[in-house]
Amino acid sequence: MRAIYAVGVTLLLASCSSGSSGVQWGDYAPGLQARIDAENCAQLQAEFDAADANNVATAGRTGHNNAKLMTYIDAKMRDAGCV
């Protein structure tokens, strides 16, 4: 079910994406990008779910939501053959 949800959200996010990641890594915990780049499918899904769950909080804290981060994670999931 999560994978289906991720695909749906990804399609929505991909339609808004500029093509490059554009993730503002400085607005996230140190090491997040390295963790995402090195994770397995289960961990990538967990990172995606955490980004989704924290979307409103991130927007309040940084002025932007997690759409670019979630798109980046989704691309890593596709690269790894998770979805």
N, C-alpha and C positions, 0 to 999 in steps of 0.2 A: 504494500500500500504506500509506503514512504517513497519508493522509487517512482510510482505513478504520480504521486504528488510532486516530487522533484521534477519530473519531466514536464508536467503542466506549468509549474512556476518557471522553469527554465525557458519554455517556449515564450512565455510572457516577457521574461527578462531579456531574452535574446532579441526580441523585437525592439527593445529600447537600447540595446548595447551599441557602443560605437565601434566595436571590433577589437580594440585593445583593452587590456584589463582595466586600466584607469583606477584601480583600487588605491585608495589613500592609506597605504600600509601604516603610516605614522599614527593613524587614528585607532589602531588596533594593538592588541598585546604584542610585545616584542616576540619574535620567533613564529608568529602565526603563519606567515607565508611559507617558511621552511617546513613547518609542521604539515601544512596542506600539501606542499609539493612532495612530501615523503610518505604520505599516509596510504593505507590500504582502503579498500572500498567501504568497509564498515566505519572506519574513522572519518573518511570523507563525508559519508552520510551524516555522521554525528556533527561534524563541523557545519555542514549545510543546515541541519536542523537547529543548531545553536544560533547561527546567523539569522535564520528565520524567526526564531523565538525572541531574539534581541533587536529586531529591526526597529521598533519604535524607540527603544532606549538609545540605540545608536543615533537615530535621527535627532533626538533631543539633546544628546551630548555633543554631536559633531556637526549637525546641520545637514547631514545626508543620511540616507538609509543604507541598507546592506545589499542593495540590488547588484552593484558591481562585484562585491565580494562573493555573492551567491552565484553569479554568472561565472566567476573565476573558478570556484569550487566545482561547479557543474562541468566546466571544460576539463578539469583534472579527472573527474569521474568518467567522463567519456574517453579520455586518453587512456585511462586504466582499464577500460572495458566494463565498468560497473553498471552502466545504463545502456 
